[in-house]
Amino acid sequence: HDIVPFQLPTVPEGDYWSCLVDTDRPELRKGQHLQFDSTFEVKGRSMLLMVLQRDEE
């Protein structure tokens, strides 16, 4: 399956993204904090669920 580069957007209401689910590599990304504008590879036919976080949360 194709690998797709994905860049996380910058959002003024948050400080970073947190990965809640990665169906391709659940053990690697669960709870991982990702900075704005960071890029990572997503495998085709997989699903990611990200949530916007703030430092005080």
N, C-alpha and C positions, 0 to 999 in steps of 0.2 A: 504494500500500500504506500501511497505517496506520503512524503514528509512535508508538512506545511509550516513555514516560519510564521510565528504569531508575535506581534508586538503589543504589549499592554499599554492602554492609553493613560495619560495623565488626567487625574480628576481632582479639581480643587477641594472637594469635600472630604478627601481621604488622604492617607499617608502612604499606603502600599496596598498591594493585592495579596490575598491569601488563597492558596489552592485548597479547596475542600475535597474535590474528587478528580482523579485522573484515571480513567478506565484502562489505559495502557500500562501505567506504572504507578499503581496506588501506593506502594511502599516508598516511592522516591519523592513524591510531591505533596503528600497529605500534610497540610499545615505549613507548607513552605511559604515564606514571605518573599514576594517578588516586587522589585522596585518598578516605579513608573518607567515606561519606555524600554524596559528590558525585553529581550527577544529570546524565544526558545522554540524548539521544534515540537510540533504536535503530529503524531502518527495518524494517518488516514483512518477513518472509521472508529476513532476514539472520541471520548467526550471529556471535556474539562469543565469544572464548575469553580468559578472564582468569586470571591466576595471582597468588596472594598473595605479596608480597615483603617482605623485611626489609632494613633499611638496610645490614647487614653482608654481604648476599649479592651 
